Amino acid sequence: MTAGASLTLDNSYARDLQGFSVPWRPEAAPAPKSLFFNATLADELGLDVAALAGDAGAALFAGNTLPEGAEPIAQAYAGHQFGGFSPQLGDGRAILLGEVIDRAGRRRDIALKGSGRTPFSRGGDGKAAVGPMLREVLIGEAMHALGIPTTRALAVVATGQPVLRETVLPGAVLTRVAASHIRVGTFQFFAARGDVERVRQLAEYTIARHDSDLVGTPKRVLGLLERVAERQAALIAQWMNVGFIHGVMNTDNMTISGETIDYGPCAFVEAYDPAAVFSSIDSQGRYAFGNQPQIARWNLARLAECLLPLLADDEAQATAEAMRVIDSFPATYRRQLLQGQRAKLGLRRIEAADDAADTALADDWLAMLHARHVDFTLAWRGLADAAEGNDAPLRALFAPAGAEPGVPDAWLARWRERCARDDDGAAPVDATSACVARAERMRRVNPWLIPRNHRVEEALAAASDDEDPGPFDRLLEALRRPYDETAAHARYAEPAAAEITASYRTFCGT
């Protein structure tokens, strides 16, 4: 079987949404060479792994050959970028090849990124470099291993063609898999043109694809807005609970499906700081770590504006229904955040009466991390050790060599009292067993490893500058097991020196 025949595509977006995209073929790469192939994901998609793993697969993932049934298109969308509206953005360097139905019966997009100019390129070359495309692999696979909804990389292929940025870099094409590429900005494209009928058409398609139980119901568009709000609240809460900063939360980077998309100027916090910003293009801190919940609400308001004509014939009624969803988002987010925090704190038995106290417990913990510049990831992991009675790792984080004592004894006493109440009424076990069980639960939700920024840069530099895939492969292997504490991966758990983190900047890779 040929590589093209092993990947047979459907094209519901192109077929059902005429005028929402432009037919467009990817540019051919002169010397495609496989840098990464996600065999596990390929199998999940029901693809022939053997046929796609060799040179024929590299040619397909570079865009030189097309899969069976492919109708490649560049999608149209608009977007608010750092608060300013651009009425036409679109796929400037991406091509949607089509869709597959995976082994679980889910429809998923297969798209190329970095495959050349399109009608939406706006003066750009439409290409991508090896480093940013491999970054998509590392961060996307890490997020997947952490249980966070995300687009994923199926393949990265070197094109054999240089791309010019600040310097000359080796070119590459990413093959991305997504639940869909429908964004808030997709709705904005047509709403900005006053094309209510196409907004309606897009809403109906989106409902059928992502919320099929709403099809045909009277309030289905309002239901769609509610579902998107719920998905985004859950997603942002997960980001905040692992210290992830997206870096560029424009409306064209917010998916309707609730998946994380576009790993450009993203990063992970080390020393906990809500004001952390690493993106080189976020000079005002709009998308700082702690701002992400508010930005998600702002983006949802832009989606609601697009949907207003579909919510009710009466404008006042439509506005009231939309505002109810937007105004309820902060509470929905806080509920999702607390749910995750309780698991990280080792708490199982949840009662509404505990909400305020548990929120205060989590907030005070974070305030201590911030005040003492404690590593976010290792602090949660150290708390799991403390659940077993071993406070030493946590004490070392709060009082490194030469620093004044800063052990949060009063807070630990509050937490342990709450844990004791959590155990009341549970199946009778001895206290030691209960503590061990709590620590094990905490280690299953508090990762030992995250994609630490200096290790990511180290791996990408080796792959791009030295054509050495070893550091990338080893880091990827570690990130796929974020909860497993092993000696072999110990270097990836170490924070960067404070001076490195202070000067660290990420770039969009365009």
C-alpha positions as CSV (number, residue, x, y, z in Angstrom):
1,M,0.0,0.0,0.0
2,T,1.3,3.5,-0.9
3,A,1.6,6.2,1.8
4,G,-1.2,8.2,0.0
5,A,-3.5,5.2,0.0
6,S,-2.9,4.5,3.7
7,L,-4.5,7.9,4.6
8,T,-7.9,8.2,3.1
9,L,-9.7,11.5,3.8
10,D,-13.2,12.9,4.0
11,N,-13.8,16.6,3.5
12,S,-16.9,17.7,5.4
13,Y,-15.6,21.2,6.1
14,A,-14.9,21.9,2.4
15,R,-18.1,20.1,1.3
16,D,-20.6,21.6,3.7
17,L,-19.2,25.1,4.1
18,Q,-18.7,26.4,0.5
19,G,-17.1,29.8,0.5
20,F,-15.4,29.4,3.9
21,S,-12.0,28.5,2.5
22,V,-10.0,28.6,-0.7
23,P,-8.9,25.5,-2.5
24,W,-5.1,25.4,-2.4
25,R,-2.3,22.9,-2.8
26,P,0.8,22.8,-0.6
27,E,4.2,23.7,-2.2
28,A,6.5,20.8,-3.0
29,A,9.6,20.3,-0.8
30,P,12.8,19.7,-2.7
31,A,14.3,17.1,-0.3
32,P,11.8,15.9,2.3
33,K,13.3,14.0,5.3
34,S,11.4,12.7,8.2
35,L,12.4,14.2,11.6
36,F,9.5,12.9,13.7
37,F,6.6,10.4,13.1
38,N,4.0,9.8,15.8
39,A,3.3,6.1,15.3
40,T,1.1,5.9,18.4
41,L,-1.1,8.7,17.1
42,A,-1.1,7.2,13.6
43,D,-2.4,3.9,15.0
44,E,-5.1,5.8,17.1
45,L,-6.2,7.4,13.8
46,G,-6.5,4.0,12.2
47,L,-3.7,4.6,9.7
48,D,-1.2,2.2,8.2
49,V,1.8,2.9,10.4
50,A,4.3,1.0,8.3
51,A,3.3,2.7,5.0
52,L,3.7,6.2,6.6
53,A,6.9,5.7,8.4
54,G,9.4,5.7,5.5
55,D,10.4,8.0,2.6
56,A,6.9,7.8,1.0
57,G,5.4,9.0,4.3
58,A,7.9,11.9,4.3
59,A,6.9,12.9,0.8
60,L,3.2,12.9,1.9
61,F,3.8,14.8,5.1
62,A,5.8,17.4,3.2
63,G,2.9,18.0,0.9
64,N,4.6,16.5,-2.2
65,T,1.9,13.9,-2.6
66,L,-1.6,14.1,-1.5
67,P,-3.6,11.4,0.5
68,E,-6.5,9.7,-1.2
69,G,-9.6,11.9,-1.1
70,A,-7.7,15.0,-0.1
71,E,-9.3,18.3,-1.1
72,P,-6.7,20.7,0.3
73,I,-8.0,24.1,1.4
74,A,-6.8,27.3,3.2
75,Q,-9.4,28.2,5.8
76,A,-10.6,31.8,6.2
77,Y,-10.8,33.4,9.7
78,A,-10.4,36.8,11.3
79,G,-9.2,37.6,14.9
80,H,-8.5,40.0,17.7
81,Q,-4.7,40.0,18.0
82,F,-3.6,41.6,21.3
83,G,-7.0,43.4,21.4
84,G,-6.9,44.8,17.9
85,F,-9.2,43.4,15.3
86,S,-7.9,42.0,12.0
87,P,-10.9,41.3,9.7
88,Q,-8.9,38.8,7.5
89,L,-6.2,36.5,8.8
90,G,-6.8,32.9,7.6
91,D,-4.4,30.0,7.0
92,G,-1.3,32.0,5.9
93,R,1.0,29.0,6.1
94,A,-1.4,26.0,6.7
95,I,-3.4,23.7,4.5
96,L,-6.3,21.5,5.7
97,L,-5.9,18.3,3.8
98,G,-9.2,16.8,5.1
99,E,-10.5,14.6,7.9
100,V,-10.3,11.1,9.2
101,I,-12.6,9.1,11.4
102,D,-10.4,7.6,14.1
103,R,-10.7,4.3,15.9
104,A,-13.0,5.9,18.5
105,G,-15.3,7.2,15.8
106,R,-14.2,10.8,16.2
107,R,-13.8,13.1,13.2
108,R,-10.3,14.7,13.2
109,D,-8.6,17.2,11.0
110,I,-5.3,16.5,9.2
111,A,-3.5,19.7,8.3
112,L,-0.1,20.8,7.2
113,K,1.7,23.8,8.8
114,G,4.6,25.5,7.0
115,S,3.6,24.2,3.6
116,G,4.0,27.5,1.7
117,R,2.2,30.7,0.7
118,T,-1.6,30.8,0.5
119,P,-4.0,33.7,-0.4
120,F,-4.0,34.5,3.3
121,S,-0.2,34.8,3.7
122,R,-0.3,38.6,4.0
123,G,3.2,39.1,2.6
124,G,4.7,36.1,4.5
125,D,6.5,33.2,2.9
126,G,4.1,30.6,4.3
127,K,7.1,28.5,5.5
128,A,8.2,27.2,8.9
129,A,11.5,26.3,10.5
130,V,12.6,23.1,12.1
131,G,12.8,24.5,15.6
132,P,9.2,25.9,16.0
133,M,7.7,22.8,14.4
134,L,9.6,20.4,16.8
135,R,8.4,22.7,19.6
136,E,4.9,21.8,18.6
137,V,5.8,18.2,19.0
138,L,7.3,18.6,22.5
139,I,4.7,20.8,24.0
140,G,1.7,19.1,22.3
141,E,2.9,15.6,23.4
142,A,3.6,16.9,26.9
143,M,0.2,18.5,27.2
144,H,-1.4,15.2,26.0
145,A,0.5,13.2,28.6
146,L,-0.7,15.7,31.2
147,G,-4.3,15.0,30.2
148,I,-4.9,18.5,28.7
149,P,-6.9,18.7,25.5
150,T,-4.6,19.6,22.7
151,T,-3.9,19.4,19.0
152,R,-1.1,16.9,18.3
153,A,1.7,16.5,15.9
154,L,1.5,13.5,13.6
155,A,4.8,14.2,11.7
156,V,7.5,16.8,11.1
157,V,9.4,16.7,7.9
158,A,12.5,18.7,7.0
159,T,11.9,20.2,3.5
160,G,15.6,20.6,2.5
161,Q,14.8,24.3,1.8
162,P,16.1,27.2,4.0
163,V,13.7,29.8,5.4
164,L,14.8,33.3,6.2
165,R,13.9,34.8,9.6
166,E,16.5,36.8,11.6
167,T,18.9,34.2,10.3
168,V,18.7,31.4,7.7
169,L,17.1,28.4,9.2
170,P,16.3,24.9,8.0
171,G,12.7,24.6,6.8
172,A,10.1,22.0,8.0
173,V,6.5,21.1,7.7
174,L,4.3,19.9,10.6
175,T,1.3,17.6,10.2
176,R,-1.2,18.6,12.9
177,V,-4.2,16.6,14.1
178,A,-7.1,18.5,15.6
179,A,-10.7,17.9,16.6
180,S,-11.3,20.7,14.2
181,H,-9.6,24.0,13.3
182,I,-12.8,26.0,13.9
183,R,-11.9,29.1,16.0
184,V,-13.6,32.1,17.5
185,G,-12.0,33.9,14.6
186,T,-13.8,31.7,12.1
187,F,-17.1,33.1,13.3
188,Q,-15.6,36.6,13.4
189,F,-14.7,36.5,9.7
190,F,-18.3,36.3,8.6
191,A,-19.9,38.3,11.4
192,A,-17.6,41.2,10.6
193,R,-19.0,41.2,7.1
194,G,-22.5,41.1,8.3
195,D,-23.1,37.7,6.7
196,V,-25.5,36.3,9.3
197,E,-26.5,33.4,7.1
198,R,-22.9,32.1,6.9
199,V,-22.5,32.6,10.7
200,R,-25.7,30.4,11.0
201,Q,-24.3,27.9,8.6
202,L,-21.0,27.7,10.5
203,A,-22.9,27.4,13.8
204,E,-25.0,24.5,12.5
205,Y,-21.9,22.7,11.2
206,T,-20.0,23.2,14.4
207,I,-22.9,22.0,16.5
208,A,-23.2,18.8,14.4
209,R,-19.5,18.2,14.7
210,H,-18.8,19.0,18.3
211,D,-22.2,19.0,20.2
212,S,-24.4,16.7,18.1
213,D,-26.9,16.2,21.0
214,L,-27.9,19.8,20.4
215,V,-28.8,19.3,16.7
216,G,-32.4,20.3,16.1
217,T,-33.0,21.7,19.6
218,P,-34.7,25.1,19.8
219,K,-31.9,26.8,21.8
220,R,-29.0,25.0,20.1
221,V,-26.9,28.1,19.3
222,L,-27.2,29.3,22.9
223,G,-26.3,25.7,23.9
224,L,-23.2,25.9,21.7
225,L,-22.1,29.1,23.4
226,E,-22.6,27.5,26.8
227,R,-20.6,24.4,25.8
228,V,-17.7,26.4,24.4
229,A,-17.6,28.4,27.7
230,E,-17.6,25.2,29.7
231,R,-14.8,23.7,27.6
232,Q,-12.7,26.8,27.8
233,A,-13.2,27.1,31.6
234,A,-12.0,23.5,32.0
235,L,-9.1,24.0,29.6
236,I,-7.8,27.2,31.2
237,A,-8.1,25.7,34.7
238,Q,-5.9,22.8,33.5
239,W,-3.4,25.3,32.1
240,M,-3.3,27.2,35.4
241,N,-2.9,24.0,37.4
242,V,0.3,23.0,35.5
243,G,1.8,26.5,35.1
244,F,1.3,26.7,31.3
245,I,1.3,30.1,29.6
246,H,-0.1,30.1,26.0
247,G,1.5,33.4,25.2
248,V,-0.7,34.5,22.4
249,M,-4.4,34.0,23.3
250,N,-5.8,35.8,20.3
251,T,-9.3,34.9,19.2
252,D,-7.9,33.1,16.2
253,N,-6.0,30.8,18.6
254,M,-9.1,29.9,20.6
255,T,-10.7,26.7,19.4
256,I,-14.4,25.9,19.6
257,S,-13.5,22.3,20.4
258,G,-11.7,23.3,23.6
259,E,-8.3,22.1,22.4
260,T,-5.1,24.0,23.0
261,I,-3.7,25.1,19.6
262,D,-0.6,26.9,18.3
263,Y,2.5,26.4,20.5
264,G,4.4,29.5,19.4
265,P,5.5,31.8,22.2
266,C,4.3,29.4,25.0
267,A,6.2,28.5,28.2
268,F,5.8,27.0,31.6
269,V,6.3,29.0,34.8
270,E,9.0,27.8,37.1
271,A,9.1,30.1,40.2
272,Y,5.4,30.7,40.6
273,D,4.4,34.2,39.4
274,P,1.0,35.2,38.1
275,A,2.6,38.1,36.2
276,A,5.0,35.9,34.3
277,V,5.3,36.7,30.6
278,F,7.9,35.1,28.3
279,S,6.5,36.0,24.9
280,S,8.7,38.5,23.0
281,I,5.6,40.1,21.4
282,D,3.6,40.5,24.6
283,S,5.2,43.8,25.7
284,Q,2.2,44.9,27.7
285,G,1.7,41.6,29.5
286,R,-1.8,41.1,28.1
287,Y,-1.4,37.4,28.0
288,A,0.5,37.0,31.3
289,F,0.0,33.7,33.2
290,G,-2.5,35.1,35.7
291,N,-4.5,37.0,33.0
292,Q,-5.5,33.9,31.0
293,P,-8.9,33.3,32.7
294,Q,-9.9,36.9,32.1
295,I,-8.7,36.8,28.5
296,A,-10.7,33.6,27.9
297,R,-13.8,35.4,29.1
298,W,-13.0,38.3,26.8
299,N,-12.6,36.0,23.8
300,L,-15.9,34.3,24.6
301,A,-17.6,37.7,24.6
302,R,-16.3,38.2,21.0
303,L,-17.8,34.8,20.1
304,A,-21.1,35.8,21.7
305,E,-21.2,39.0,19.7
306,C,-21.0,36.9,16.5
307,L,-23.8,34.7,17.6
308,L,-26.2,37.4,18.8
309,P,-28.4,37.4,15.6
310,L,-28.9,33.7,16.1
311,L,-29.8,33.7,19.8
312,A,-33.1,35.5,19.5
313,D,-35.1,37.8,17.2
314,D,-35.2,40.5,19.9
315,E,-31.8,42.1,20.3
316,A,-32.3,42.8,24.0
317,Q,-33.2,39.2,24.7
318,A,-30.3,37.9,22.7
319,T,-27.9,40.2,24.5
320,A,-29.3,39.1,27.9
321,E,-28.9,35.4,27.1
322,A,-25.3,36.0,25.9
323,M,-24.4,38.0,28.9
324,R,-25.7,35.3,31.2
325,V,-23.2,32.9,29.7
326,I,-20.3,35.4,29.7
327,D,-21.0,36.6,33.3
328,S,-21.2,33.1,34.6
329,F,-17.8,32.2,33.1
330,P,-15.7,33.3,36.1
331,A,-17.7,31.1,38.5
332,T,-17.5,28.2,36.0
333,Y,-13.7,28.6,35.7
334,R,-13.2,28.9,39.5
335,R,-15.2,25.7,40.0
336,Q,-13.0,23.9,37.5
337,L,-9.8,25.4,39.0
338,L,-10.8,24.3,42.5
339,Q,-11.7,20.8,41.3
340,G,-8.2,20.4,40.0
341,Q,-6.6,22.1,43.0
342,R,-8.4,19.7,45.4
343,A,-7.0,16.7,43.5
344,K,-3.6,18.3,43.7
345,L,-4.0,18.8,47.4
346,G,-5.0,15.2,47.9
347,L,-8.6,15.8,48.7
348,R,-11.4,13.5,47.6
349,R,-14.6,14.1,49.7
350,I,-16.0,17.4,48.4
351,E,-18.9,19.3,50.1
352,A,-20.2,22.7,49.0
353,A,-19.7,23.9,52.5
354,D,-15.9,23.4,52.0
355,D,-15.7,25.6,48.9
356,A,-14.7,28.8,50.6
357,A,-12.3,27.2,53.0
358,D,-10.7,25.0,50.2
359,T,-10.4,28.0,47.9
360,A,-8.6,30.0,50.7
361,L,-6.4,27.0,51.4
362,A,-5.3,26.8,47.7
363,D,-5.0,30.6,47.4
364,D,-2.8,30.9,50.5
365,W,-0.6,28.1,49.2
366,L,-0.1,29.9,45.9
367,A,0.6,33.2,47.7
368,M,3.3,31.5,49.7
369,L,4.9,30.1,46.5
370,H,4.8,33.5,45.0
371,A,6.3,35.3,48.0
372,R,9.1,32.8,48.3
373,H,9.7,32.4,44.6
374,V,9.2,28.6,44.9
375,D,9.2,26.3,41.9
376,F,5.5,25.6,41.1
377,T,5.9,22.1,39.8
378,L,8.3,20.9,42.5
379,A,6.3,22.5,45.3
380,W,3.2,20.4,44.5
381,R,5.4,17.3,44.2
382,G,7.0,18.1,47.5
383,L,3.6,18.4,49.1
384,A,2.9,14.8,48.0
385,D,6.1,13.8,50.0
386,A,4.7,15.8,52.9
387,A,1.5,13.8,52.8
388,E,3.6,10.8,53.8
389,G,5.3,12.8,56.6
390,N,8.5,13.6,54.7
391,D,8.6,17.4,54.8
392,A,12.3,17.6,53.9
393,P,11.9,18.2,50.1
394,L,9.3,20.9,50.7
395,R,11.4,22.6,53.4
396,A,14.4,22.6,51.0
397,L,12.3,24.5,48.4
398,F,11.1,27.1,50.8
399,A,14.4,27.6,52.5
400,P,17.3,27.0,50.0
401,A,20.8,27.1,51.2
402,G,21.6,30.5,52.7
403,A,18.0,31.7,52.8
404,E,15.9,32.6,55.9
405,P,13.6,29.9,57.1
406,G,10.4,30.0,55.2
407,V,8.7,26.7,55.9
408,P,4.9,27.2,55.8
409,D,4.2,25.4,59.1
410,A,0.9,27.1,59.9
411,W,-0.4,26.4,56.4
412,L,0.8,22.8,56.6
413,A,-1.2,22.4,59.8
414,R,-4.3,23.7,58.1
415,W,-3.8,21.4,55.2
416,R,-3.3,18.3,57.4
417,E,-6.4,19.2,59.4
418,R,-8.4,19.3,56.2
419,C,-6.9,16.0,55.0
420,A,-7.9,14.4,58.3
421,R,-11.5,15.6,57.8
422,D,-11.3,14.3,54.3
423,D,-10.6,10.8,55.7
424,D,-13.5,10.9,58.2
425,G,-16.1,8.4,57.1
426,A,-13.8,6.7,54.6
427,A,-13.2,3.0,54.6
428,P,-11.4,2.3,57.9
429,V,-7.6,2.1,57.4
430,D,-4.7,2.9,59.6
431,A,-3.4,6.4,59.5
432,T,-0.1,5.4,57.8
433,S,-1.9,3.7,54.9
434,A,-4.2,6.7,54.5
435,C,-1.2,9.0,54.1
436,V,0.5,6.7,51.6
437,A,-2.7,6.5,49.6
438,R,-3.1,10.2,49.6
439,A,0.5,10.7,48.5
440,E,0.1,8.2,45.6
441,R,-3.1,10.0,44.5
442,M,-1.3,13.4,44.5
443,R,1.6,12.0,42.5
444,R,-0.8,10.9,39.8
445,V,-2.0,14.5,39.3
446,N,1.0,16.6,40.2
447,P,3.6,16.0,37.5
448,W,7.3,15.6,38.3
449,L,8.2,16.7,34.8
450,I,7.1,19.6,32.6
451,P,8.7,20.9,29.4
452,R,11.2,23.2,31.3
453,N,12.0,26.0,29.0
454,H,15.8,25.7,29.0
455,R,15.6,22.0,28.2
456,V,13.2,22.6,25.3
457,E,15.5,25.2,23.9
458,E,18.5,22.9,24.4
459,A,16.8,20.1,22.4
460,L,15.5,22.4,19.6
461,A,19.0,24.0,19.2
462,A,20.6,20.6,18.8
463,A,18.0,19.4,16.3
464,S,18.0,22.6,14.2
465,D,21.6,23.9,14.5
466,D,23.5,20.6,14.8
467,E,21.1,18.2,13.1
468,D,21.4,16.1,16.3
469,P,18.1,14.5,17.2
470,G,19.3,12.9,20.4
471,P,18.4,15.6,22.9
472,F,15.0,16.0,21.3
473,D,14.3,12.3,21.4
474,R,15.4,11.9,25.0
475,L,13.4,14.9,26.2
476,L,10.3,13.7,24.3
477,E,10.6,10.3,25.9
478,A,10.7,11.9,29.4
479,L,7.8,14.3,28.7
480,R,5.6,11.4,27.7
481,R,5.9,10.1,31.3
482,P,5.5,13.3,33.4
483,Y,4.4,11.6,36.6
484,D,7.1,8.9,36.7
485,E,10.1,9.9,38.9
486,T,13.2,8.1,37.4
487,A,16.9,8.6,37.8
488,A,17.3,8.6,34.0
489,H,15.1,11.7,33.6
490,A,16.3,13.6,36.7
491,R,18.0,16.4,34.8
492,Y,14.7,17.3,33.1
493,A,13.1,18.0,36.6
494,E,15.7,20.6,37.5
495,P,14.6,24.2,37.3
496,A,16.7,26.6,35.3
497,A,18.9,29.1,37.2
498,A,17.0,32.2,38.1
499,E,19.0,34.4,35.8
500,I,18.2,32.2,32.8
501,T,14.5,32.3,33.6
502,A,14.6,36.1,34.1
503,S,16.0,36.6,30.6
504,Y,14.0,33.8,28.8
505,R,11.9,34.9,25.8
506,T,9.8,32.9,23.4
507,F,9.0,33.7,19.8
508,C,6.0,33.0,17.6
509,G,8.1,31.1,15.0
510,T,6.4,32.7,11.9
